[in-house]
Amino acid sequence: MLLRLLKKESPDSYKTSSPEEEQMDYDFIYVHGSTKEHKDALILSWDESKDLVNYMWWPEDAHGVRGTDATCASSDLIWEALNVRQRYRTWDIRYSTIRVAYLHDVLHLPLIKWRLQKIRNLFLRPVDADYRIKLLKTIVKMHDNQEPITTHELLAKIHGSAIRLSSEYYRLQKNLEFLLDSLKDSGDIVHKDEEDPIHFFGYGTIAPAPKSLSTIATYNEDHRRHKDMIKMSGKQLWVGWAMFALAAVTLIVELGKQFNIWK
């Protein structure tokens, strides 16, 4: 399984900001894990005939330093610690184990899922102003359930978890942030990065403000009145049609009597 995954060459560098047409060629894998000697290791290759595994390791808590090349026997790999990161098309996918990554690769599941995602992208629509109150209700509900409220979690709530792999993710995120700024300006939500973090009682980076409850209550009342008005208008329309039908029948009967039609 590991040999198959390592056959895909990994480039020294790549751009996630490249146009999607260029990223279409991206299909490479990084295998991370630990060896008996080093906790943070990147597996580069495996010479099965010599039973030598080439890898690169980094000191713990080290950031921005170049890794050191090393070799070890396959028995020195901590197999249960190995995990796989795959850059596939425009996605960045992580697999918790070698077996899961191997099955996905053999069955070409990333390709199938990517094509399904492309179809799904056609039906994605940004959150518009009409969704504003529903978004506020979602935030209040997540707060009541003590769920972390961030733009990422809200996007997943609105569009489903598959949105995380969508090429439309950034555009929809910016659209949602614009709507969240509107709710913030109206005093219905607060952000954790505000100047007074002491009064932030949320989970994540967004929390509903006390005003949100009165905003929702006012909306619900207006919505109820609007529905009542529609029902009343509908009833009045039916009464009007009934009166019109009665008048028409009366007119026909009177004309029939006048011209002796009913004899």
GUPARO-756349 format. One record per residue (C-alpha): x, y, z. Coordinates in steps of 0.2 Angstrom, whole numbers, padded with zeros to 4 digits, always signed. Layout:
REM residues N
XYZ
...
END
This chain:
REM residues 263
+0000+0000+0000
+0014+0012+0005
+0024+0008-0011
+0009+0013-0022
+0006+0029-0013
+0024+0034-0014
+0025+0031-0033
+0016+0047-0036
+0030+0061-0037
+0027+0076-0026
+0033+0093-0033
+0045+0104-0023
+0033+0118-0024
+0015+0122-0030
+0003+0136-0030
-0014+0135-0023
-0018+0152-0030
-0015+0145-0048
-0030+0145-0060
-0041+0129-0059
-0035+0124-0076
-0017+0123-0070
-0022+0114-0054
-0031+0101-0064
-0014+0092-0066
-0012+0091-0047
-0012+0074-0041
+0002+0070-0028
+0003+0063-0011
+0013+0067+0005
+0015+0053+0018
+0018+0059+0035
+0021+0050+0051
+0034+0045+0064
+0049+0034+0065
+0057+0026+0081
+0070+0040+0081
+0060+0055+0074
+0042+0060+0078
+0039+0072+0063
+0044+0064+0047
+0040+0065+0029
+0042+0048+0020
+0050+0051+0003
+0053+0033-0004
+0055+0015+0000
+0069+0004-0008
+0060-0013-0005
+0075-0023-0011
+0086-0016+0002
+0072-0012+0015
+0078+0006+0016
+0065+0020+0019
+0071+0037+0014
+0063+0051+0024
+0065+0069+0030
+0063+0074+0048
+0061+0090+0058
+0065+0094+0076
+0050+0095+0087
+0043+0113+0089
+0054+0119+0075
+0046+0131+0062
+0053+0137+0046
+0068+0126+0046
+0074+0114+0033
+0072+0096+0036
+0086+0083+0037
+0087+0068+0026
+0088+0051+0034
+0085+0033+0031
+0079+0018+0041
+0072+0001+0040
+0053-0002+0036
+0052-0010+0054
+0057+0007+0061
+0042+0016+0054
+0028+0018+0066
+0015+0012+0054
-0001+0017+0065
+0006+0035+0065
+0007+0036+0046
-0006+0048+0038
-0008+0054+0020
-0011+0071+0013
-0016+0072-0006
-0017+0087-0017
-0030+0082-0030
-0036+0094-0043
-0041+0109-0033
-0043+0099-0016
-0032+0097-0001
-0037+0080+0006
-0031+0071+0022
-0032+0053+0026
-0030+0046+0043
-0022+0030+0038
-0012+0022+0024
-0026+0009+0021
-0039+0023+0019
-0028+0032+0007
-0024+0017-0003
-0042+0012-0005
-0047+0029-0011
-0033+0029-0024
-0036+0011-0030
-0055+0014-0032
-0052+0032-0039
-0064+0039-0027
-0056+0056-0027
-0060+0057-0046
-0078+0052-0043
-0080+0063-0028
-0072+0078-0038
-0084+0075-0052
-0099+0075-0041
-0093+0091-0032
-0092+0099-0049
-0110+0095-0052
-0115+0101-0035
-0106+0117-0038
-0118+0121-0052
-0132+0122-0039
-0123+0132-0026
-0130+0149-0023
-0123+0163-0012
-0132+0168+0004
-0143+0183-0001
-0151+0197+0010
-0167+0187+0011
-0158+0174+0021
-0152+0186+0034
-0164+0182+0047
-0163+0163+0044
-0144+0165+0046
-0147+0175+0062
-0158+0161+0069
-0145+0148+0064
-0132+0158+0074
-0143+0158+0089
-0147+0140+0088
-0128+0135+0086
-0125+0146+0102
-0139+0137+0112
-0131+0121+0107
-0114+0127+0112
-0107+0124+0094
-0092+0133+0088
-0098+0148+0077
-0086+0153+0063
-0088+0157+0045
-0082+0139+0041
-0095+0131+0052
-0109+0142+0045
-0105+0138+0027
-0105+0120+0032
-0122+0122+0040
-0129+0132+0025
-0122+0122+0011
-0117+0105+0019
-0100+0098+0023
-0095+0095+0005
-0094+0114+0003
-0076+0112+0011
-0070+0104-0005
-0079+0116-0017
-0069+0128-0028
-0083+0140-0025
-0079+0140-0006
-0069+0157-0006
-0082+0166-0016
-0096+0160-0004
-0086+0163+0011
-0084+0182+0006
-0102+0183+0002
-0106+0176+0019
-0094+0188+0028
-0103+0203+0020
-0119+0197+0027
-0111+0194+0044
-0104+0212+0044
-0122+0218+0041
-0128+0208+0056
-0114+0215+0066
-0117+0233+0061
-0136+0231+0066
-0130+0225+0083
-0137+0207+0081
-0120+0198+0082
-0103+0201+0090
-0086+0196+0084
-0072+0189+0096
-0059+0201+0089
-0068+0216+0095
-0061+0229+0107
-0070+0222+0122
-0067+0203+0122
-0073+0202+0140
-0091+0203+0135
-0089+0189+0122
-0099+0174+0128
-0098+0164+0112
-0091+0148+0105
-0079+0151+0091
-0077+0168+0083
-0095+0174+0082
-0109+0175+0095
-0127+0182+0095
-0130+0199+0104
-0145+0201+0116
-0153+0212+0102
-0154+0197+0091
-0168+0189+0101
-0179+0205+0099
-0174+0206+0080
-0180+0188+0078
-0196+0191+0088
-0200+0206+0078
-0197+0197+0062
-0208+0182+0068
-0222+0194+0073
-0221+0204+0056
-0220+0187+0047
-0236+0181+0056
-0245+0196+0052
-0240+0195+0034
-0246+0177+0033
-0263+0182+0042
-0265+0196+0029
-0262+0184+0015
-0275+0172+0023
-0287+0186+0025
-0285+0192+0007
-0287+0174+0001
-0303+0173+0011
-0309+0190+0005
-0305+0184-0013
-0316+0169-0011
-0330+0179-0004
-0329+0191-0018
-0329+0177-0031
-0344+0169-0022
-0354+0185-0022
-0349+0187-0040
-0355+0170-0044
-0371+0173-0034
-0375+0189-0043
-0372+0180-0060
-0384+0166-0056
-0397+0179-0050
-0395+0189-0066
-0397+0173-0077
-0412+0168-0067
-0420+0185-0069
-0416+0186-0087
-0424+0168-0089
-0440+0173-0081
-0441+0189-0091
-0439+0180-0108
-0448+0165-0102
-0433+0154-0105
-0437+0142-0091
-0454+0138-0097
END
